[in-house]
Amino acid sequence: MNRREPSRSAGSGGETPVKRRRSQTRQRLLDAAFDAFAEDGLGRCTVEQICERAGFTRGAFYSNFTSLEELFLAMWEQRSAAMLEQVTAVLDTDLPVDDPQQVVEHVLAAVPVDDKWFRITSEFTAHALRNPPLRRVMVAREEAISAALTPVLTRLLKRAGRQVPDPVALSRALIAVHDGTMAQCLLEPDSPSLRTYRLDLFLRVLDSYTTPTDPP
């Protein structure tokens, strides 16, 4: 007696049509929210506005997210994962990493200055400062992102002949420079000197928080 193999959908990994539709609905809501948050501001957006942009009902929203805050955190997690993937990909390429400046240039190329995303995260950070439970969630996620990114930077710097005595301190310093200089670059987008200044600050941080690799 022949046994029939269970049917599989055409989706990758045997994803069922229902799961695929749910995933597509979720992504359309995330994309619509990104544009709405950037254009109108988180505080002025409603679930109805996002659903209208995405072409769904409130039911579709609440079957994927419990609130706009949860939607933002999902958006943040998705973009953070994509950023980490791009930075990590540098390790698998033949791009030259002969000195700290090349490390900075490769990483910044994978983490471009994004006007819309900066507007969204700045507003959400201010919102979280007024909401202690949400603030703790953001801190935990920032730490998780930093913990995932730091080993990649450490490996890149090792290829450039530098070692990192205190990876956590280096990570915090780089985040501070990144966030502060991004605001300046967005306020003065036509200033090439600011880009040069930004690169120089990153190099100064690396010089302060790393040491030359000991010769074999």
Secondary structure, DSSP 8 states (H G I E B T S, - for coil): ---------SSGGG--HHHHHHHHHHHHHHHHHHHHHHHH-GGG--HHHHHHHHT--HHHHHTT-SSHHHHHHHHHHHHHHHHHHHHHHGGGS-----SHHHHHHHHHHHS---HHHHHHHHHHHHHHHT-HHHHHHHHHHHHHHHHHHHHHHHHHHHHTTEE-S-HHHHHHHHHHHHHHHHHHHHHSTT-HHHHHHHHHHHHHHHHHH-EE----
